Amino acid sequence: MFMNGTIIDGVFDSSENEFTLQRVKSFHTQSVLNETQINNIYQYLRLHRDQEDGQIITLYDQMPLRLSQEESSQLISDLEKVKSMYH
């Protein structure tokens, strides 16, 4: 099932119960995330959602990508959609 979010896009594979992240902001990527990984990212962002400076995430463990406070909130919403797909 394809998920088109505000900050992320990807495909959820219900047979494997995993989400393949394909886009973060305007950058294309390919990362497979299990439910625990999605939950960890979600919980971290929720705990730090009020930081005025936003967050920095990395793609491929090499490329830093800045998220404003608003983008962090949008990513939380996107992750809530992904979380609802896991069984």
N, C-alpha and C positions, 0 to 999 in steps of 0.2 A: 504494500500500500504506500503510495507516494504522499509525503507530507511537505507542503509548501508553506513555510512559516515566514515571518517577517525578517528574522536574522538567519535562520538555517533552513535548508531543504534537505530531504533525504528520503530513503526508502526503508520501510519497516518490513522485515521478513518474518511473518508469523510462524513459519515452520521452524526457524532457527531461534525465534524470539530475540532478534537483534535489530538494531537500527544502523543503517549505513548512512553516515553523514556525507553529503555531497557538496554543500555550499555553506560557507559562513560569511555573512555580509556579501561582498561581491567576489569572494575568492572561492574557486573550486577546489575541492579536497576529496579524499576518499578514506574515511575512517569508520571502522565497525565498532559500535558501542553496545555493550550488554546493559541489562537493566541496572546493575549495581553502579556502573560507570555513569549512566544518565542520572541516577539518584544522587550520586556524590557531587556531580557538577551542579545539579539543581539545588541541593542543600547548601553548598558553598555560596552560590549566588544569592540565595534567599537570606543567608546570614549577613552578607555584605552588601545588600541592595541599597543601603542608605549612604554609601560612600560617594561623596560628591565627585571624586576623580574617576569614578567608573572602575573598570577592570581591564586587565591585560590577559589575553589568552594566547596560546601559541598553536600554530598549525605545523604539523610535522616535527614538533619539538624544536623548531628552528626559527620560525617566522612569527615575531610578536604582532599581535593584532589588538588594537585598543578598542574597547567598548565604552561608550559614554554611559552615564547612569541610566538614561532613557533606553539605550540599546541593551543594557543588562536586564532591565525590566522586560523588554520585548523578548529577550532570549529566555527568561524565566517562563513567559507565556508559551513560547514555542516548545520548551521542554515539558511543560504540563501536557501539551498535546501528545508528545512522544510517550510520556509516562503512561498515558491512558491506553496506549496500544499494547503494552506488555501484558502477558497473562501468566 
